[in-house]
Amino acid sequence: VQLVESGGGSVQPGGSLKLSCAASGFASGNYGMSWYRQAPGKERELVGTISSLIDSTNYADSVKGRFTISRDNAKNTVYLEMNSLKPEDTAVYYCYAPRWVSWGQGTQVTVSS
């Protein structure tokens, strides 16, 4: 089981980024998947989840209405689309597969003017 995140970078406040999490070793579409983030000096926090089967999503209050999780089962990939980014969204973002207790290596997102 392997998760590889990509798509991070630097963006100005109000900008957008779309992160990808490419899974291998299992069919990610059959399982719930999560995105977490960890800012410098802070604990890792849950950003949001997407369930298996019906793909229902849930988000932390801090990102609700701005972030969207989706998946493409044909590509075995989960996405985190981030809009209206704020400086407080700066963090390393991680993909997580709870069923396998597996983390990706993380991708850095920096929001700064």
C-alpha positions in Angstrom: 0.0 0.0 0.0 1.4 3.4 -1.0 0.1 6.9 -1.2 1.8 9.7 -3.1 0.7 13.3 -2.8 1.4 16.0 -5.3 0.2 19.4 -6.3 1.5 21.5 -3.5 3.2 24.8 -3.9 3.1 28.5 -3.1 0.1 30.7 -3.7 -1.2 34.1 -2.8 -4.1 34.5 -0.4 -7.3 34.0 -2.3 -5.7 31.6 -4.7 -6.4 27.9 -5.4 -4.5 24.6 -5.5 -5.6 21.1 -6.3 -3.7 18.3 -4.5 -3.7 14.7 -5.7 -3.2 11.5 -3.8 -2.3 8.6 -6.0 -2.9 5.2 -4.4 -1.3 1.9 -5.2 -1.6 -1.6 -3.8 -5.3 -1.3 -3.1 -8.4 0.1 -4.8 -8.9 3.4 -3.0 -12.4 3.8 -4.3 -13.6 0.9 -2.1 -12.5 2.6 1.1 -12.9 5.8 3.0 -10.0 8.2 2.5 -8.9 11.3 4.4 -6.8 14.4 4.1 -4.9 15.9 7.1 -2.6 18.8 7.5 0.1 19.8 9.9 1.3 23.4 10.3 4.7 24.3 11.9 4.5 23.8 15.6 1.0 22.4 15.6 -0.5 19.0 15.8 -1.7 17.2 12.7 -5.4 17.9 12.1 -8.1 16.4 10.0 -9.1 18.4 6.9 -11.8 16.2 5.6 -12.9 12.7 4.6 -14.6 10.9 1.7 -16.5 7.8 2.4 -16.6 4.6 0.4 -19.6 3.6 -1.8 -21.6 6.8 -1.9 -18.6 9.2 -1.7 -20.1 11.4 1.0 -17.8 14.0 2.3 -17.2 15.8 5.6 -14.9 18.8 6.4 -13.4 20.6 9.3 -15.2 23.8 10.0 -12.1 25.8 9.1 -12.2 24.7 5.5 -15.9 24.0 4.9 -17.2 25.8 1.8 -13.6 26.3 0.5 -12.2 22.8 0.1 -13.6 19.9 -1.8 -12.6 16.2 -1.7 -13.3 14.0 -4.7 -12.0 10.9 -6.3 -11.3 9.3 -9.7 -11.5 5.6 -9.3 -10.2 4.9 -12.8 -7.0 6.7 -11.8 -7.1 5.4 -8.2 -6.6 8.9 -7.1 -8.2 11.1 -4.4 -8.1 14.9 -4.8 -8.3 17.9 -2.5 -9.3 21.1 -4.2 -8.6 24.2 -2.2 -10.1 27.6 -3.0 -10.0 31.0 -1.3 -6.8 30.0 0.4 -5.7 31.8 3.5 -2.3 32.2 5.2 -3.5 29.9 8.0 -4.0 27.1 5.4 -0.2 26.9 5.2 0.8 23.4 6.2 2.1 20.0 4.9 -0.9 18.2 3.6 -1.1 14.4 4.0 -3.3 11.8 2.4 -4.4 8.9 4.8 -6.0 5.6 4.2 -7.6 4.6 7.6 -8.3 1.0 6.5 -4.6 0.4 5.9 -3.2 2.9 8.5 -1.1 4.3 5.7 0.2 7.9 5.2 1.6 9.6 2.2 4.8 11.6 2.4 3.0 14.9 2.4 3.1 17.9 0.1 3.8 21.5 1.2 1.2 24.2 0.7 2.3 27.8 1.4 -0.1 30.7 1.3 1.6 34.1 1.5 1.6 37.5 -0.2 
